[in-house]
Amino acid sequence: MINTDAIGHILNDDSFKEAMNELKQMHVDMIVNSDVDEEKAREICYMRITTINEIMAHLESIAAKKKIDEKRWKI
């Protein structure tokens, strides 16, 4: 079972956030500095940025699940 508290701590960790931002920025820089004929390299960088965003969104949804469950009405 996934520990939502642990995921929340990871997402709130400044080093983790900085590492993810650096990783995305590295790929953005690769896109910006690519040559006109390097379409495949830009496409790969874009897919990697999208993957990072999807992973972060998934982790955020896991961390938010606990808060959502706590606010749910109990019948």
Secondary structure, 3 states (H helix, E strand, C coil): CCCHHHHHHHHHCHHHHHHHHHHHHHHHHHHHCCCCCCHHHHHHHHHHHHHHHHHHHHHHHHHHHHHHHHHCCCC
